[in-house]
Amino acid sequence: MFLDEVGTLSLVGQGKLLRALQEGEIERVGGVRTIKLDVRVVAATNVDLQAEVRAGRFREDLYFRLDVFPIHLPPLRERREDIPLLMNYFLHRYVRLHGRTVHGFTARAVKALLNYDFPGNIRELQNLVERGVISAEEGGVIDVPHMLRREQLRDNAMYSLDAAGALSIGKDTEAASAAAAPASLLERLGDAGTVSLPSLERRLMDEAVARASGNLAAAARLLGLTRAQLAYRLKTARSSG
């Protein structure tokens, strides 16, 4: 049995819970007989129960009865490496629930959530992703305005994902990324002469398909296209080549 937010129980409710835990029996509302219980209880709270005991808002005997095997779970802002995993989980969950087609998040949406303080913890992240799934365009991606209001955003971002997908920290992350960025495409072509746009497009599509292990839908998402658009362009490029 999972008891969420046990710290908000009234003193009367705390007494009843203590009896149930201590005696292993309950009485139903309106019932006239006791019922034996055989359950394992997990209780959760986001408040400091020891402080609540000192303030007289939580029974000390109930606190010690619950504090058999304590597990401390840090708030989401202290374990930001979990944010991308939870974003992906909630995205797939709410895409199925609302019957929508949404292909992930923009890079700035990921960065915004990595730097958000989440006063509402995981429930707030869950709500933000659901809001994004509902607000994003069908077949599109979730961006910052789909989830966060302007007053919720912070100016000085500290966290981002590096090229390998790992969490990196530092105010100069963007500047460092820009400094490490490769030269422009024209600069990399060097003295190759004139640029053939069809050949560049064909190479870009082939590389996307290869990176997606032949999955056209995934390759299309890398290029910002629909699967049908990519399939048509590949067919046209191969027939003209």
C-alpha positions in Angstrom: 0.0 0.0 0.0 1.5 3.4 -1.1 0.6 6.4 1.1 1.6 9.5 -0.7 2.1 12.9 1.0 1.7 11.3 4.4 2.9 14.5 6.1 -0.3 16.2 5.2 -2.5 13.9 7.3 -4.5 15.5 10.1 -3.7 14.5 13.7 -6.9 12.5 13.8 -5.9 10.7 10.6 -2.4 10.1 12.0 -3.9 8.4 15.0 -5.9 6.0 12.9 -3.0 5.2 10.6 -0.8 4.5 13.6 -3.4 2.1 15.0 -3.6 0.3 11.6 0.1 0.0 11.4 0.6 -1.1 15.0 -2.4 -3.5 15.3 -2.6 -4.7 11.7 -6.3 -4.1 11.6 -8.8 -1.4 10.5 -12.5 -0.7 10.6 -14.4 0.4 7.4 -16.3 3.6 7.5 -19.7 2.7 8.9 -18.5 -0.8 9.7 -19.0 -2.6 13.0 -16.2 -5.1 13.0 -12.4 -5.0 12.7 -10.7 -6.4 9.6 -7.2 -7.9 9.8 -4.6 -6.5 7.3 -1.6 -8.2 5.7 0.0 -5.4 3.7 3.4 -3.8 3.2 3.3 -0.1 3.5 5.4 2.5 1.6 4.9 6.1 2.6 6.2 9.2 0.9 6.4 12.9 1.7 8.1 16.0 0.4 8.3 17.7 3.9 10.8 17.2 6.7 8.9 15.0 9.1 11.4 15.5 11.9 10.7 19.3 11.6 7.0 18.6 11.6 7.3 16.5 14.8 9.2 19.4 16.5 6.5 21.8 15.4 3.8 19.5 16.8 2.1 18.9 13.5 3.1 15.2 13.2 3.0 12.5 15.8 6.4 11.4 17.0 5.2 7.8 17.6 3.8 7.6 14.0 7.1 9.0 12.6 9.2 6.3 14.3 6.7 3.7 13.2 7.1 4.8 9.6 10.8 5.4 9.7 11.8 1.7 9.5 13.7 1.8 6.2 14.1 5.4 5.1 15.0 6.2 1.5 16.0 9.7 0.5 15.2 10.6 -3.0 16.8 14.0 -4.0 14.6 16.5 -5.8 14.8 16.6 -9.6 16.9 19.8 -9.6 19.6 17.9 -7.8 19.7 15.0 -10.3 19.4 16.8 -13.7 20.9 13.8 -15.5 17.5 12.1 -15.1 15.6 14.9 -16.9 16.2 13.8 -20.5 15.2 10.2 -19.6 12.0 11.4 -17.9 11.2 13.7 -20.8 11.4 10.9 -23.3 9.3 8.6 -21.0 6.5 11.2 -20.5 6.6 12.1 -24.2 5.8 8.5 -25.3 3.2 8.2 -22.6 1.2 11.3 -23.5 1.6 10.8 -27.3 -0.2 7.5 -26.8 -2.7 8.9 -24.3 -3.7 11.9 -26.5 -3.4 10.1 -29.9 -1.0 12.7 -31.3 2.1 12.5 -33.5 4.9 14.5 -31.9 8.6 13.8 -32.9 10.5 14.9 -29.8 11.9 18.2 -28.5 13.9 21.0 -30.0 17.4 21.5 -28.7 16.4 24.7 -26.9 13.4 23.0 -25.2 15.8 20.3 -23.8 18.2 23.0 -22.6 15.3 25.0 -21.0 14.1 22.0 -19.0 17.7 21.1 -18.0 18.0 24.6 -16.5 14.5 24.8 -14.9 14.3 24.5 -11.1 11.2 22.4 -11.0 9.6 23.6 -7.8 6.8 21.0 -8.5 9.4 18.3 -8.9 8.7 15.3 -11.3 5.0 16.0 -11.3 5.7 19.5 -12.8 8.0 17.9 -15.5 5.2 15.5 -16.3 2.7 18.3 -16.6 5.0 20.4 -18.8 5.6 17.5 -21.2 1.9 16.8 -21.4 1.2 20.5 -22.1 3.9 20.3 -24.9 2.3 17.2 -26.5 -1.1 19.0 -26.5 0.3 22.3 -27.8 2.8 21.2 -30.4 1.8 21.0 -34.0 0.7 17.6 -35.3 3.7 15.9 -36.8 6.0 18.5 -35.3 8.3 18.8 -32.3 7.9 20.4 -28.8 9.5 23.8 -28.4 9.9 26.1 -25.3 6.7 28.1 -25.9 4.7 24.9 -25.9 5.7 24.2 -22.3 7.0 27.2 -20.4 5.8 30.7 -19.9 8.3 33.5 -20.2 8.4 34.2 -16.4 9.4 30.5 -15.8 12.6 30.8 -17.8 16.0 31.6 -16.4 18.4 34.0 -18.2 21.7 32.4 -17.2 21.6 28.8 -18.3 24.2 26.4 -16.7 23.3 23.0 -18.0 23.2 21.5 -21.5 23.8 18.3 -23.4 27.1 17.9 -25.1 27.7 16.2 -28.5 27.7 12.8 -26.9 24.4 13.4 -25.1 26.0 13.8 -21.7 25.1 16.5 -19.2 27.6 19.4 -19.2 27.9 22.3 -16.9 29.2 25.8 -17.4 28.0 29.3 -18.3 30.2 29.3 -21.4 28.8 26.1 -22.9 27.4 27.8 -25.9 30.5 29.8 -26.6 32.7 26.6 -26.2 30.4 24.7 -28.6 30.6 27.5 -31.1 34.4 27.6 -30.9 34.6 23.8 -31.4 32.1 23.8 -34.3 33.5 22.7 -37.6 34.0 25.2 -40.5 31.0 26.0 -42.7 30.2 23.6 -45.5 31.6 25.9 -48.2 34.9 26.2 -46.2 35.1 22.4 -45.9 34.6 22.0 -49.6 37.7 24.2 -50.1 39.0 24.2 -53.7 36.6 21.5 -54.9 35.2 23.9 -57.4 31.5 24.5 -58.0 29.0 23.0 -55.6 26.5 20.5 -56.9 23.4 21.0 -54.8 21.7 17.8 -56.0 24.7 15.8 -55.0 24.9 17.4 -51.6 21.3 16.7 -51.0 21.7 13.1 -52.1 24.7 12.7 -49.8 22.9 14.3 -46.9 19.9 12.0 -47.3 22.2 8.9 -47.6 24.1 9.8 -44.5 20.8 10.3 -42.6 19.5 6.9 -43.7 22.8 5.3 -42.7 22.8 6.9 -39.3 19.2 5.8 -38.8 20.2 2.2 -39.8 17.9 2.3 -42.8 14.8 3.5 -40.9 13.3 6.1 -43.2 11.0 7.6 -40.6 13.9 8.2 -38.2 16.1 9.5 -41.0 13.3 11.9 -42.1 13.1 13.3 -38.5 16.9 14.0 -38.6 16.3 16.1 -41.7 13.1 17.8 -40.6 11.1 16.0 -43.3 8.1 13.6 -43.3 8.8 10.0 -44.3 6.8 10.5 -47.5 8.9 13.6 -48.4 12.2 11.7 -47.8 11.1 8.7 -49.8 10.0 10.8 -52.7 13.3 12.8 -52.7 15.4 9.6 -52.5 13.4 8.1 -55.4 13.8 11.2 -57.5 17.6 11.5 -56.7 18.2 7.8 -57.6 16.2 7.9 -60.8 18.1 11.1 -61.9 21.5 9.6 -60.9 
